Amino acid sequence: MQYWLFKTEPDEYSLQDLANAPQQTDMWDGIRNYQARNFLRDKVAEGDRVLMYHSQCKNVGVVGIAEVVRAAYADPAQFNQESKYYDGKATLESPRWFCVDIRFVSQFNQVVSLKSIKAHPELQQMVLVKQGRLSVQPVTAQEWQLIEHLGR
């Protein structure tokens, strides 16, 4: 099992939206960054755990946990001309963008803020601290344990 951090803007899609989805499961789609896409396509696997991170909001930080329940498959939005995620260069035979399905696991008792993360020396090497804009990023087991502890 691997650990990940997925970033989302809660006005667009929040942890609560996932919790309210049928069977608390939904497609994690709309990724349009090549490095994040490569993580989804090549590394994220069924059973992996995900820290859900809310960005572009009042309380920026890790808000809870999800689990990957379906590994990468072609993001259907890339083929839909009416979608903001449409990609005219993508084909069914050669998709450019991928998504995964995730399931809600839990919400933290408190948001683990970016400020709090940056304040812990043990978390200074996190991708979040070094490359903050990346929407899908790996997390080490040690980073995961500390952030989970801080959120509970």
CORSULFEN-V867871 format. One record per run of one state. SS is the DSSP state (~ for helix, > for strand, _ for the rest). FROM is the first residue (numbers start at 1). LEN is the number of residues. If there is no record, write none. Layout:
BEGIN
ss:SS from:FROM len:LEN
ss:SS from:FROM len:LEN
END
This chain:
BEGIN
ss:_ from:1 len:2
ss:> from:3 len:7
ss:_ from:10 len:5
ss:~ from:15 len:6
ss:_ from:21 len:1
ss:~ from:22 len:3
ss:> from:25 len:4
ss:_ from:29 len:5
ss:~ from:34 len:9
ss:_ from:43 len:6
ss:> from:49 len:7
ss:_ from:56 len:5
ss:> from:61 len:14
ss:_ from:75 len:1
ss:~ from:76 len:4
ss:_ from:80 len:18
ss:> from:98 len:16
ss:~ from:114 len:6
ss:_ from:120 len:1
ss:~ from:121 len:3
ss:_ from:124 len:3
ss:~ from:127 len:4
ss:_ from:131 len:5
ss:> from:136 len:4
ss:_ from:140 len:1
ss:~ from:141 len:11
ss:_ from:152 len:1
END
